Amino acid sequence: MDFAIGEDRQMLADTMKRFFAKEFDWEKRLKVIETEHGFDRAMWGTLAELGVLGALFPEDAGGFGGSAFDIGTVFGEVGRVIATGPYLGTLMAGRLLAAAGENEVLESVIAGEKLLTFAHEPAYDAESGDTRDVSASKSGDGWTLDGAKGVVEYVGAADLVVVTAETGEGVRAFLVETGSDSVEVIDYKLVDGGSGGELRLSGASAKELSAVTDEAIEAAKAAGVVALAWEGVSVMDELRDQTLEYMRTRKQFGVPIGKFQALQHRMATLALEIEQARSAAINAAAHFDKPERDRFGAAAKYTVARVGNLAAEEAIQIHGGIGMTWELPLSHFAKRMVMLGHVLGDEDEHLARYIELMRAA
Amino acid sequence: MNLEYTPEEEAFREEVRAFLKDKLPQRLSDKVRTGKRLTKADMEEWHAILNEQGWLAPHWPEKYGGTDWSVMQKFIFETELAQAHAPRVVPFGLSMLAPVLIKYGTQEQCEHYLPRILDGTDWWCQGYSEPGAGSDLASLKTSAVREGDHYVVNGQKTWTTLGQYADWIFCLVRTDSSGKKQEGISFLLIDMETPGIEVRPIKLLDGDEEVNEVFFSDVKVPVENLVGEENKGWTYAKYLLTYERTNIAGIGASMAALEQLKEVARTTKRGGTPLIEDPLFAQRLARLEIDLENMKTTNLRVLDAAGKGGAPVAESSMLKIRGTEIRQEIGGLMRRAAGRYAQPFVSESLDEGYNGAPVGPEWTGPVSSQYFNNRKLSIFGGSNEVQREIITKAILEL
């Protein structure tokens, strides 16, 4: 047994740490999240040059990693500084491009030239009060897409979108270029600082990603789950560390508040829970290529969401009023932590999924 | 035992409901119900309507414009207002300063300040917390030094809610540092227009600015603005913190919010079925409703005891803790119910008159902001940790 991350991945993590420390300090993040798309396009290009995006994909797809632990390493560092940018969309959509053998397109993404995101979940439709999804129809040699997708991360900045759509013979994935009249984007800021948008397609021409089946789409989402689990554990590490530091330095009643046993025990519980969450994230990565992938994925997403909420709420509460201010990084970590639970299914959805898989096993 | 309201209380409830139906502007209740931002003018409009009816300060003595209502009537009144989505009455002048003036102030102070609170001439804010004095409030450092017929005030207050609108601030200041920290505190009324006062907004995690820092540098305050005796301010502050806690659990607000949450759970589908049929969500919802039903009766029992002359100390703290936890949990479930649509944040959509395209179901617009903003409930007004200290002190008798 070996719980070390491995030399190459440690180098990647160190590279990212150094880069973020130098180019993405707190002031920078505050500025970046006020920009139109909530992330720094130039920084994205530099990260690509450093190989951060390539680490998300296997060699035969033009990357140099692609294992679950590679993904975890990248997203762990993203979480440590709550970097904004289309990391998750790049990962999931890129995995589908790789599955379809679209190496040329993927290379332009890995190089940071093209910005890619993933549109999978249906949009809310105000008229019907229900959701509206995308359907695909054959047109000549190609396909056209109609319908809508909701809360698509960084879609306002994306050049390319991988869109899932019902074909009549099952759900397939398609590649769509943004910028034409048939591709409408309504973009907005997200609670945790990045951006997202509603994607509306009306006769948008699209390229089918051949050989991409339900299973490939599920695998891409499973990769996303591993990514979010590792990101989440880093965010909670930060929440814990910042709170412990506050408990050492903030004085009330003449002593550091860390001297109060009521708070000590709560932090002990939180520390324990975070170690459980870390194990859940490791489990998810370790089973990524195994038959039990989805059961461990659901366990990880459930655990990280549950512990993440606890970490966010305890961190703010123990800080008191100052923990609620925009000025303190802590509140931004708390927002990111809670919002991670709203991506790719929440705590309850993953617990229900786990129950289902447990019964089937 | 009988948990029914008396016929008189029932009639009173009908009277309050009829008033709300008649006088609460739909525009205001819509804003409250949909989580839109209230402006200063909105709050003043509602105050004026209540004042017109003679119901702005029900807990004041009748001679100053209050009522002779029982604690149960006050509870019914507050609960009905919240359930009708009326704007919350701004408490600083009405519920925090006024009781102190009435009990410890001079006749002149009461006659001068109280009418101005009722008619909206003066907007008050609270100067208690300081950067170094939060839960340990008595360690406050803002100083007031007597010089002839003035105090000269220096220091800083923080978390001053709606201080940006205030004409006056009531402050706890240090007038003596020689003895025990509780024994050198005085209660001072300060005109916000006085030279040397600076108000700086604090941006909160939801991007809004509702609290402020207030800085005092050589601010001259006439000695007649002292309330009660010098160095006795801690007694008055404690009185203020324990006075009139009929609404501390926020039962009405929670009942209104729970109704809304259940409606959302019935109408929002996840994976084709309404959330209320999802066993996990339904379980969260049921636990919450049970807790709130229990809390209602706990609250009524405390009120009943208070009405018979009891002094509920531990019980008040229990109501504060569980009441805020329930409100936070309701907000948490609204956020959960929003699913992916908890993420978009269109700040402008929380202002009146916003015409942009809604993103996601309309009710999802404010849910994350409210969830994060509600973190304050367990922090302010004596944090829930401080409340637990109060409970253990009262029950442990060590």
HADDOCK unambig.tbl for C-alpha pairs under 7 A between the chains (distance, minus, plus):
assign (segid A and resid 124 and name CA) (segid B and resid 360 and name CA) 5.21 0.50 0.50
assign (segid A and resid 124 and name CA) (segid B and resid 361 and name CA) 6.83 0.50 0.50
assign (segid A and resid 126 and name CA) (segid B and resid 361 and name CA) 6.76 0.50 0.50
assign (segid A and resid 151 and name CA) (segid B and resid 340 and name CA) 6.77 0.50 0.50
assign (segid A and resid 151 and name CA) (segid B and resid 341 and name CA) 6.92 0.50 0.50
assign (segid A and resid 188 and name CA) (segid B and resid 344 and name CA) 6.45 0.50 0.50
assign (segid A and resid 188 and name CA) (segid B and resid 345 and name CA) 6.88 0.50 0.50
assign (segid A and resid 188 and name CA) (segid B and resid 346 and name CA) 6.53 0.50 0.50
assign (segid A and resid 189 and name CA) (segid B and resid 344 and name CA) 5.93 0.50 0.50
assign (segid A and resid 189 and name CA) (segid B and resid 345 and name CA) 5.40 0.50 0.50
assign (segid A and resid 189 and name CA) (segid B and resid 346 and name CA) 6.56 0.50 0.50
assign (segid A and resid 190 and name CA) (segid B and resid 343 and name CA) 5.24 0.50 0.50
assign (segid A and resid 190 and name CA) (segid B and resid 344 and name CA) 4.37 0.50 0.50
assign (segid A and resid 190 and name CA) (segid B and resid 345 and name CA) 4.92 0.50 0.50
assign (segid A and resid 191 and name CA) (segid B and resid 343 and name CA) 5.41 0.50 0.50
assign (segid A and resid 191 and name CA) (segid B and resid 344 and name CA) 5.97 0.50 0.50
assign (segid A and resid 191 and name CA) (segid B and resid 345 and name CA) 5.09 0.50 0.50
assign (segid A and resid 252 and name CA) (segid B and resid 136 and name CA) 5.52 0.50 0.50
assign (segid A and resid 253 and name CA) (segid B and resid 136 and name CA) 5.70 0.50 0.50
assign (segid A and resid 317 and name CA) (segid B and resid 379 and name CA) 6.57 0.50 0.50
assign (segid A and resid 320 and name CA) (segid B and resid 379 and name CA) 5.74 0.50 0.50
assign (segid A and resid 321 and name CA) (segid B and resid 379 and name CA) 6.63 0.50 0.50
assign (segid A and resid 324 and name CA) (segid B and resid 204 and name CA) 5.70 0.50 0.50
assign (segid A and resid 324 and name CA) (segid B and resid 205 and name CA) 5.41 0.50 0.50
assign (segid A and resid 325 and name CA) (segid B and resid 203 and name CA) 6.01 0.50 0.50
assign (segid A and resid 325 and name CA) (segid B and resid 204 and name CA) 4.18 0.50 0.50
assign (segid A and resid 325 and name CA) (segid B and resid 205 and name CA) 5.07 0.50 0.50
assign (segid A and resid 326 and name CA) (segid B and resid 203 and name CA) 5.53 0.50 0.50
assign (segid A and resid 326 and name CA) (segid B and resid 204 and name CA) 4.84 0.50 0.50
assign (segid A and resid 326 and name CA) (segid B and resid 205 and name CA) 4.46 0.50 0.50
assign (segid A and resid 326 and name CA) (segid B and resid 207 and name CA) 6.89 0.50 0.50
assign (segid A and resid 331 and name CA) (segid B and resid 205 and name CA) 5.91 0.50 0.50
assign (segid A and resid 339 and name CA) (segid B and resid 343 and name CA) 6.51 0.50 0.50
assign (segid A and resid 342 and name CA) (segid B and resid 339 and name CA) 5.67 0.50 0.50
assign (segid A and resid 342 and name CA) (segid B and resid 340 and name CA) 5.18 0.50 0.50
assign (segid A and resid 342 and name CA) (segid B and resid 342 and name CA) 7.00 0.50 0.50
assign (segid A and resid 343 and name CA) (segid B and resid 340 and name CA) 6.21 0.50 0.50
assign (segid A and resid 348 and name CA) (segid B and resid 280 and name CA) 6.23 0.50 0.50
